[in-house]
Structure formats: structure tokens, C-alpha cells
Amino acid sequence: MEQSIEKLISDNAEKFEKYYNMLVEWNQKFNLTAITDREGVFVKHFADSLLGERYVPQNATVLDVGTGAGFPGIPLKIVYPEIDFVLVDSLNKRVKFLKDVKEALGLEGLEALHGRAEDLARDKSLRAAFDLCVSRAVANLSVLSEYCVPFVRTNGYFVSYKGKKGLEEISNAQNCMNVLGCKIEKVDDFRLEEDEAERLLIRIKKCKGTPKLYPRKAGTPSKNPL
Ligand code: SAM
């Protein structure tokens, strides 16, 4: 594991242990994760989520879209307790789990919301309200950008966690970037020592306000990507 990430985890060991135990316990009743062995969760969920730590600005408000069991949002919140996070998922059972984790870990400044990104992005208190939006394993880059970019304030960022297929998705996302008024500013690639798979973090800058039309109604972005 990258040394700095290993340190972030060991500095917050008690919280990560508690989170791991809750994940495995709840997973017996609800489907939260296919990975349940300790090493797997610490590397493929916790360390992987923390790769995005370097993109979190100071005093930011951060949104995680399609957070599932809390990735990458909860590990980022654990290491940045002073930063406000909102986690969104369309499956209510997962949101209930996140609320329980919040209580158990004493995470102030964390809100878990149930809903689809396409609907929540029309809420005045959420639209263009975040300095940073993150998302992992939810949809292809064009679909995901339509979900995420409307939540970001102008000059803020959307960081998409991808595997190596991300490169292909980038080449298909140009129209989407133009329509949404944003641009791919940087693509960083990483490998974690314990898990050789290539990881790409795509940093997208929102350059101007999102046209009112977007996101289109729930279900349309995935059926008919920009
Ligand atoms: N981000 C987590 C991770 O990396 O482990 C979860 C990934 S899981 C494959 C995708 C999650 O996105 C699911 O929990 C699903 O309910 C949620 N999701 C899918 N479409 C969504 C939408 N339109 N709005 C909000 N959540 C959505």
C-alpha cells in the first residue's frame, strides 16, 4: 500500500476497523459488497477510496454519487473529519447502513441521502453546491458526468474513479464535456502494491453553469448517453 495511504489508515485504525466490522455484519443481510475478506476490503475499498484524498480541497464540501456502502465517501470523510460530505444512493437499504456507520463512528458533518442523482440534482440546495464531486463504479463516464457535474459549482471538480477502461470512456465523452460545459483536466494513474490493477482518476473541471436541461429525467442519461 502506498505509504501515505497506509499511514492515513493506521492513524484512523479504530474507525476503519469498526467500519470493516459493520460492513461484514450488514453484508450478511443486505448485499453491500462482494469483497469481504479483511485484506481485500482494506486494499480494494479503503485504500482505493483514499487515492482520491489528494483532490480534496481545504474547507470543501464534497459529494459522493452512487456511494453504495460508502465508497469512496466514508474513507475520505474518516481522514478529513472537518470537511462536510454528502453521500447519495438510490438504494435506501444502503443509505440506512450509511446512517448507522455515521452514528457508530461519530462522523459529524456527513449526510446520507436517498434518491437518484438525476432527481436530487434539481434540488436547489444541492445543485451547483459542491466544490468536489467523487464517484466510483456507477456508470460510464458520459452518463456519470451528466449525474455529477450539475452538483458541482462553477470552477469546481468532478473526480471519477475508473479502471483502465476509463481511457476508452474518455475518448467517447467529448460531446458530453462540451454539452455540460466542462473539460477533462488531468488523468492520473495509480497502482496499489497489493493489487496490481491499474486505476485511473479522471479530474474534470466544471468551466461554466450546467444548462437547465441537465441532468435529463431519471433513466434517460443511461439509456441515451450524451
Ligand atoms: N461507489 C460504490 C463503490 O465503489 O463500491 C458503489 C458502487 S455500486 C456498483 C453502484 C451504486 O450506485 C449502487 O449502490 C446504486 O444503487 C447506485 N446508483 C446507480 N445509479 C444511481 C443513480 N442514478 N443515482 C444514485 N445512485 C445510483
Residues whose N, C-alpha, C, O or C-beta is under 5 A from the ligand:
A	BS01	SAM	G66 T67 G68 A69 F71 P72 V88 D89 S90 L91 G115 R116 A117 E118 R136 A137 V138
